[in-house]
């Protein structure tokens, strides 16, 4: 069945969501896209009575749909859940808003990033604010809002919150051209704490300032995988041609860590050069599976597009963005079924 033609009334979708005896049908997930006011009100009425696991499972499945379908939009749904009593719900709602550019979201993000009782919620909110720092640099939101966001994030970095929250705030500030930001990045880099160094490198990559080239290049060979990953990503975003040979050599020698290997491939496609094209073609011929082949093909497309237009298709694809993940390994979750896109539902969709 063509999901785009599914005319199931929203009331039936909500009934299925409340039927805890069966997994929620995957074919209904797209019904939560672009909710009308009436449907949103009906959803809010039944939501408080759902078990926590049912809520989390639904939102995780919506996130999966969002990653693969550029047409759906769950912004309205996510926004009404930003202050849900369940921290896991708030965090996933924030992730559903990752691409949202509506400046009306800013006040909620400012509140959540500083006042929410949950550390992961505060950290994720600080990360989402990075989108609006970038929009401020591009002058697509009001200057006063941009200033408020930057001052707010600087206050977090210089404050007493948990390190993870402060690090996400620093990463968001990487997009800012405010004169105080390079000093914050440099202090984090010199801390020798892997978490802070990783965040500093992330901010460097976002800064569009190749004066960070030496620091980034040095960390390409870091023994810490998180630091190395961020250095590789920063080298690509800054298009550091001076790091190209070192990164090609790393691929030639072989990389056991899959995320680092794929990050190298993507960053090299951003840096470009004939040697890179030759290497990517070679890797494609010897790809270990279809997923790797697809990734390399995307990198080749990015390389060719960049070479012909002087622009990049994108930064490192979202599946390798460093977002805060939640750990649902509690016993109460282990004994329950996760409502992912299972085989039965996929058959229903055909």
Secondary structure, DSSP 4 states (H G I P E B T S, - for coil): --GGG----HHHHHHHHH-TTSPPPGGGGGGGTT--HHHHHHHHHHHTTS-HHHHHHHHHHHHHHHHH-SS---HHHHHTTTT-SSHHHHHHHHHHTTT---GGGHHHHHHHHHH-S-HHHHHHHHHHHHHHHHHHHTT-S-HHHHHHHHHHHHHHHTSSS-HHHHHHHHHHHTT---TTHHHHHHHHHTT--HHHHHHHHHHHHHTT-GGGHHHHHHGGG-SSHHHHHHHHHHHHHTT-GGGHHHHHHHHHH--S-HHHHHHHHHHHHHH--HHHHHHHHHHHHT-SSHHHHHHHHHHHHHHHHHHHHS--S-SS-GGGS--------SHHHHTS------HHHHHHH-
